[in-house]
Amino acid sequence: MDNIKDDKYYLSKIIDDIYFIQEQTKEIKDAKEFDDNELVNSAVNFKFIQISENSKKLSTKCLESNKDIPWHKITGMRNKIVHNYDNVFIDVIFDTITKDLPVLIVQLKELFDKIS
């Protein structure tokens, strides 16, 4: 089985990671509960890093032709987690999970379907 690493491949990885985050946090009610759950918190932060790393592997054409997707914010989240781990604002991460990811997943699925 060939595993071609093209835009479709990287988008599918990003989409899967977002679904993982949503699944692992669906029962969490607020940022404090998220912060108190070290296992979920760590897993989610890792997935945010993976999402950013995979978005960097998308072609320039894909990125530039889909400027409505906040690629710079995706990278920014990764940088906050990686470079300021002890100072990561839990409220920002939780708001991203609850407010931004539902919008982003729709955008990415539309893009994935357009490429298919």
N, C-alpha and C positions, 0 to 999 in steps of 0.2 A: 504494500500500500504506500503510495507516494504521499508525502506530507509537504506540499509546496508551501513555502513561507512567503505568501504574498499579502496584499492588503486584506483580503477576505480571511486569511488565516489569523492575522493579528487582531482584526476586528472580532472574530469569534472568541479569541482568548480574552479580550477586554470585556465583551458581553458576558462570558462565563464568570469572570471575576466579579462583575457587578451583581449578577444573580447570586453568587456566593455571599457577598456582603449583605444583600437584601435578605437572604434566607437566614443568615446567622444573627441578624439584628431585628428581625420582625417582631419578636416578643419584648424587645427592650423599649421601655417607655420614655426615657429621658437621658440626657447627657451624663448625669451622675451614675445612673445604673450602667450605662455603657462604660464609663470610666472605672467603675468598681469591678467589672468583669474583665479581668486581665487577659484571659485566654481569647475572648472574642475581640477585645481591643487590639491585641497583638496581631491576630489573624487578619483583621480588617486593615490595619496599617500596612501589613505586608501586601495585601491585595491591592491597596491604593498604589503602592510602589510598583507592583507588577503592571497595573493598568497604565501608569505613566511610561514605564519602560517599553511596553508593547506599543503605546501610541507613538513613541519616538521611532519605531521601526516602520511605521506607515510611510508610504511614498509621499514625496513632496506634492505630487499631483493630487493625491487623496486629501492631504491636509489643506492645501490651498483652495481646492474646489469645494470644501465644506467648512467655510469660515464661520458658519453659525454654531459649530461645535466648539466649545471653549477649550481648545487644545492647550493654550497657555495656562489655564487654571488647573488642568489635569497635571501638567508638569509642576506647577507651583505647589500643589498639594504634596506631591512626592518630595519636593525640596524641603518643605516645612517639616515633614515627617523625618526625613533622613538627616537633615542638618541641625534641626532643633528638637530632637526627639523628646528631651525632658521638658521642653516648653511648648509642646504641641497643644494647641487650644482644643480641648475636648469638645467644646460647644461648636466650634467650626467643623470639626469632623462629623459630629452628630447631625448638624444642620445639612452638611453635604449629603450624608446618607439619606436623610428624610426628605429633603427638598430638592436637591440637585440631581441625585442619581435617578429618580423616576423620570425626569425630563431627559437626561442624558441617554438612558437606555432606549427610549423611543427614537431619539435621533440616530443612535448607532445601529439599531435594528433596521431603520429605514435606509441608512447608508449601506448596510450589509446586503439588504434585499436589492438595492439598486445595482450593486456590484455583481450580484449573482446572475 
